[in-house]
Amino acid sequence: MAPTGRPGKTEAPVRDYFDYNLLAAVVLLTCFGLVMLYSTSAYEASVNYQNDMYFFGKQAAICAFSLLILVFGSLIDYHLYARFAWPIYLISIFFLVITKFVGTTVNGARRWIRVGPISFQTAELAKLAVIIFLSAMIVKYIQKMKGVKVPALIFTAGMIAAFCTYVFTENLSTAVIIAGISFILIFIVHPKTIFFASTMVGGIAVALLAAFLVIPRISVDTDNFRMRRILVWTHPEAYADEGGYQVMQGLYAIGSGGFFGKGLGNSTQKLEALPEAQNDMIFCIICEELGVFGAVIVVILFVFLLYRLFFIARNAPDLLGSLMASGIFIHIALQVMLNIAVVINLIPTTGITLPFVSYGGTSILFLMAEMTVALSISRQIRLS
């Protein structure tokens, strides 16, 4: 006897879900990142620290710890994060502000706070905080999102975080990502999509026009390092001594790799030719050692990761889960595109790292925190 539904038919049982595909993508990217990190950093670590495992060991320990937190943290109901959205947001703003005064300077940038042996980059917390806070606010005021006032207030909250990131940590690239997350989250729920699309297109057009008018007037002797970066971006070979050196060496690495690369560990550009190769320029070494083939594989892994986040966002049990997963999707997508665009010189250098691959304990820790939230959402998906 059929319990419900059409006569003669039984309903498919509802089963619990956990996105093992997303977990597998995260593990694969993390393991690949550790392999490439060792290959890229072993020489520099041997020269500077007399230990070829210096960078790899620190990153591997943080990755192992983060993966454990991910597995057990995914058991926590993601609605709990929304309850603490305001404190998380305010704490992130507080850390951004105090970085200006008590932060540690690394490579000329004051973006880290150090407590004993532990240091973290405060802008990474801001990205996660904005995703949680804006998602919670949109859900709370969803009935008022048709107008202009409430979306403007919510967007302002996101822009405050972006502003603090830029002013107090001088991290323009992360500020742009936070602004992008804020804009697109509101775009997703706002009914007037044409208005938002036209605003975005108009903003891009204004930026391009400004660049077209400003770039020819820039002098490489300017005191504004961002203006110098723009000039170096347009003619890196002409200004190698003023900042184009890293760009040129990165392009040499990419071009010399060919289709299948020189082989894992056989990069020559990492031998002090390409500064800080294990950080935001690691994609260049991937191209040199593994070639176009390896680069395509990495991109496919990221596309698969984003597809799983899209799946979770689309099938989330409520709007809060959908928005949180969407925010994580936006963050990863923007960061991957910006990093690859920088290393192939499509845009000026920004210092954006490649998620799960570049060296950086804080980045890995908060990326895993985002994946923890995504997996928590996936646990409440019900498939029939």
C-alpha positions, 0 to 999 in steps of 0.5 A, a space after each residue: 500500500 502506498 503511503 502517500 502520493 499517486 496511487 500505486 507509487 511510493 515516495 522516495 525516501 528522504 536521506 541525509 546528505 554530506 558533500 564528500 565531493 567538496 571535502 575531496 576537492 579541498 583535500 586534493 587542493 591542499 595536498 597539491 599545494 603542499 607538494 608545490 610549496 615544498 618544490 617551490 620553497 625548498 631552495 630558499 628555505 635551505 639558504 635562509 633557514 638551513 632547513 629545506 622543510 621550513 615552509 613546508 613543515 609549518 604549512 603542513 602542520 596548519 593544514 593538518 590541524 585545519 582539516 581536523 577542525 573542518 571535519 569536526 566543525 562541520 557537525 556544528 549547526 551553521 545557524 549558530 554562526 548567524 547568532 553571533 554575526 554581530 560580535 564576529 563582525 565587530 571583532 573583525 573590524 576591531 582587529 583591522 583597526 588595531 593592526 595599524 598600531 600594534 601590527 607586525 610589518 612583513 615585507 613592508 606591509 603592516 598586516 599581521 598581529 603577532 601574539 607570542 609565536 602566533 601571528 595572523 593576517 586580520 584581513 582574512 578574518 574580515 572576509 569570513 566575518 562579512 560573509 556571515 554578517 551580511 548573510 544574516 542581515 539579508 535574511 533578517 530584513 529580506 522583506 525590505 530588500 525590494 527598496 533601496 534603503 535596507 540594501 544600501 545599509 547592508 552594503 555600507 556594512 560590507 564597505 566599512 569592512 572593505 574601507 578598514 581593510 584598505 586604510 588600516 592594513 593597506 590591503 587593497 586587493 582584499 578590500 576589493 574582494 570584500 566589496 565584491 562579496 558585499 555587492 554580489 550577495 545583495 545582487 543575488 537577493 535584490 529583485 532589480 537585477 538590471 539596476 545592479 548589472 548596469 551599476 556594475 558595468 558602469 563602474 567598470 567602464 569608469 575605472 577603465 576610462 580613469 585608467 586610460 586617462 591616468 596611466 599615460 600621466 604617471 611618472 615612475 618616480 612617483 611616491 605612490 607605490 600603487 601608481 608605480 604598480 600600474 605603470 609597471 603593469 603596462 610596461 614591465 620590461 621597461 621598468 624592471 628596476 622599479 618593480 617589473 622584475 618579479 612580473 618579468 621573471 614570472 612570465 619567463 617561468 610560465 613561458 619556459 614550461 611549455 605544455 608538460 613543463 620541466 618536471 616537478 622540482 626542476 624550476 630554475 626561476 625559483 632559485 632566487 630569480 623569482 622573489 617570494 615564489 611560494 606566496 602569490 607567484 606560486 602559479 608561475 612555478 606550477 606552469 614552469 614545472 608542470 606546464 600548461 597541462 598542470 595549470 589546467 588540472 589546477 584550474 579544473 580542481 578549482 572549478 570542481 570546488 566551485 561547482 560543489 559550493 554552487 550545488 550546496 548554495 542551490 540546495 541549502 535548506 534555507 536562505 541563510 545557508 544559500 547566502 553563506 555558501 554563495 558568499 564562500 563561492 564568491 570569495 574563492 572565485 574572485 581570489 582565484 581569478 585575481 591571482 591568475 590574472 596577476 601572474 599572467 600580467 592581466 592586472 597589476 600585482 596585488 599580493 593575492 594568494 592562490 587559495 589552498 596552494 600558496 604559503 600562508 597559515 592564516 589564509 589556510 586557516 580561514 579558508 578551512 573555516 569557510 569550508 567548515 561552514 559549507 560542509 555544515 550547510 551540506 549536512 542539512 540538505 535533504 535529497 530524495 
